[in-house]
């Protein structure tokens, strides 16, 4: 997985953290959870706020 795979990341987060409300997750936790996902292989330094926002939005959509 790469940072651009927002939908795939969102699905993985929803599966790994089913009890978490994606609307209440802060970006520091979100970032750490993403880089710790099995199969994530992108450069952690390439992430920015816009990417985290996109992942969070996809996760919210996935949870609904």
Number of C-alpha atoms within 10 A of each C-alpha: 15 17 22 13 13 20 18 16 24 23 17 17 22 19 11 12 12 11 8 12 12 22 11 8 11 11 14 9 9 17 17 11 14 21 19 11 14 9 12 15 12 13 10 14 6 9 15 12 10 9 16 19 14 17 26 24 17 19 23 15 13 14 17 5
